[in-house]
Every structure is written in structure tokens, then in C-alpha cells.
Amino acid sequence: MQKSFNYQDGFGEELSLTINSSSGFLLATDDVSGDSVAMSISFSKLRRLAKLIDDEVPHAKDD
């Protein structure tokens, strides 16, 4: 099974996270500059990232 999350900021930047049965794959692209970064991410790192988001988002302010 594969799950995906995509986010576009409306200014040419996009973030995609795909999680499958063995790992996650993170892709960040900037259509304006043409830059892109891709990386495989382990489940342990995904759990740390999820905890960070879960802990910090309630304290964040919208721009």
C-alpha cells in the first residue's frame, strides 16, 4: 500500500511525501529556480518528523 501527501505553496514550490511498505520518499521542487531535492527517509525518521509536527503545530501561528 502507498500513501501520498502533496503541498504546493502557490509560488512555484512543491513538497511531496510518499510512504510505502518499506520507507518514505520526500521530494521538494522549486519551479522558479529549477531546484529539486529528493531523499529516501526511514520509518524511524518519519516517526520523529511526525512527532515534531504533532508537538509544534499547536503552538504555530499562521502567516
Buried (B, 14 or more C-beta within 10 A) or exposed (E): EEEEEEEEEEEEBBBBBBBEEEEBBBBBBBEEEEEEEEEEBEEEBBEEBEEEEEEEEEEEEEE
